[in-house]
Amino acid sequence: MIAADSLSKQILIGECKWRNSFNETEAVERLRGRAGLIRGYLPETARFVLFSKNEVGESIRNRYREDERMSFVSVDDMYAG
């Protein structure tokens, strides 16, 4: 999924993993690597969202805790009361 603002040159790149388990580190690295494939937008300013069926593990959350450009959204996050 890509959302881009051609005026401000901001881009959001997302991916959905609808599985009970997957290699979270690989998914994040692949997602972040795609920023360089979009012509006209700087990879350094891209924002990323990994949507998943289940909450990603604590280790991956901790690794990106200080990175405001990386977000994780689970089904529970989307439908929480």
N, C-alpha and C positions, 0 to 999 in steps of 0.2 A: 504494500500500500504506500502511495506517495501523495503527500499534500504539499503543494509548492505555491509560493507567492512570488510571481515574476517581478512585481514592483520592488519589493524589499529584498528579493533574492534569498528569502528564508525557505527552508525545506524541512519537512518531517518525513522520515522513512520508518515504516512499521512493518511488522511481520506477525502472523498469527501461527501459533503452534498448538493445534488441538489434539494433543496426545497426552497420555498419562505420564510419559517420561520421554525426555530427549536430552541431548548433550547441550546444556545451557550455555556453556562457554563457547562452543562452536557456533551456536545460533547467534549469539551476541557479536562475535567477531565477524561472522559472515554479514550480518545486518549492517554493522558499522563500515565494513569494507565496500558496501554498495554505494556509499555517499560519493565516492570518486567516479562513479559511472554516470552520474547525472550532469550533463554539460550545462554550464551557465550558473552553477551553484557551487559555493565553496564547501568542501567536505568539513572544514574546520568549524563551520557555523551550523552544520546540520544537527537536527534533533532526532532521537531514535526512540521508538516504542516497541517493546516486545510484548505482544498479547499472548496469554497462555491459558490453557484449561485449568491448570493448577498454579498455585503460587510458586515462583522460582525459589531455589534454595537460598539459604541464608548466606552462604559463601559468595554467591554471585551478587546478591544484593549488597553485601558489605564491600565488595570490590568496586562497585559503581555508586556507592552511597554519596560521595562528594561530587559526582559528575552530574551536573544539572541537565546535561543534554541527553541522558539515558534514563528511560522510564520503563517500569515493569507493571503490567496490568493483567490481573487474573480475572476469571469469570466472577469470582466472589467480589472483587473490587468494583466491577461494573454494575453488579446487581445488589450491592449492599444497601440495606434499608434506609 
